[in-house]
Amino acid sequence: MSEDKKRIILKDWSVTQLSPYSPPEMGVCLSGKAYGHPRYADGEEIHTSRVVKSDKNIVTTYSGSVYELDEPDQKFVEYCKRVGSHVPTKYDPIRWVDSD
C-alpha cells in the first residue's frame, strides 16, 4: 500500500447492501464508525462502497478505499448468532461464499 493511501479504521461495523433493493449479486458494503478517513470526522457513521477484496480484517472497496476492521457492531453479532450465520470477530470478520 502506498504511503499516501492510509488504512481507515472501521469500528462497530456491520455488513449491509447498497440499498434495500440491491440484488445479492451486487455484493455487500459495510457500515460503521470511521477513524482516519480523509472526508469524515473521526467516529462518523459511514457506508462504504461494495467490498471487492478482503484479507483477514483488511478490506478493499470498489472505490479503492482500504479499511481495517475493528470489532463488529454487537447488534450485528447477535443477529448473526440468531440466524445461524458466521459470527464475525475482529480477527475473522468476513467469509466469502462461492456462488459455483
N, C-alpha and C positions, 0 to 999 in steps of 0.2 A: 504494500500500500504506500502511496506517495505521502510525503510529509505534509503536503498541503491539504490532504483529504483525511481528516481525523475521524476516528470512530465516534459515533454518537451513542451514549448510554441510554438504553430504554428500560425504565423501571415500571413495575406494576403493569406489565404488558398483557395483552390477550390477542388471540387470533380473530380477525374479522374479515369481511369481504368488502369489495369496493362500494357496493350498495346492497340493500336487501334484495334487489332484483338481479344480482350478478349470478350467472351460472357457475357451478363449481369449477369448470374447466378454465375460468378466468383467473384462477389462483386465489391465494389468500394474501391479506395485508395484515399489518399489526397496528394496534393502538396502544398507547401508554404514555408515560411521562418521560419527556426527552431532556437530556442533560448534555450540554456541549454542542447543541445544534446551532448552525450559523444563522438560522432565520427565526428561532423561537427562544423565548426566555426559559431558563432552567426550571424544570418542573411543569412546563406547559404540556397539556394533553395534546397529542398529535395522532394522526393516522398516516401510515406510510403508504407508498405505492406498493404494487404487487411484489411479493418476495420471489426472487429468481434463483437464489443460491443460499445455502446455509452450511456451515461447518461448525458443529457443536453449538456454541452460543454466539457465533458471529454470523450475521445475516446481511445479505446484499439485496437491495430492492431494484426494481426496474429503472428508477431514476438514477441509480448508481450510488445512492447513499449506503453507507456501511454502519450497521448497528451492532453494538454489543448488548446482548440481552442479559439483564439482571434478573431479579426474582419476578415471577409472573404474578399477575393480579390474583388475590386469594379467591375471589368470586369465580374467576375462570377456572382455577384449580378445582374448586368444589363442583363446578359444572362438569368438568371432565370426569371426575370420580363418579358423579351421579349417572352419567350416560355410558360409563364403561369405556371411555376413550383413554388414550395415552395421557398420563398425568404429568404435565410439564414441570421441570425444575430449572434452576439457573444453569445446571450442567448437562441437562438432557431436555432442551426446550421443545424442539420441533422434530417430528418424524414424518418423513415423506412416504407416501404410499404410491407405488407404481400403478398406473392405470392399465397395464397389459395383463 
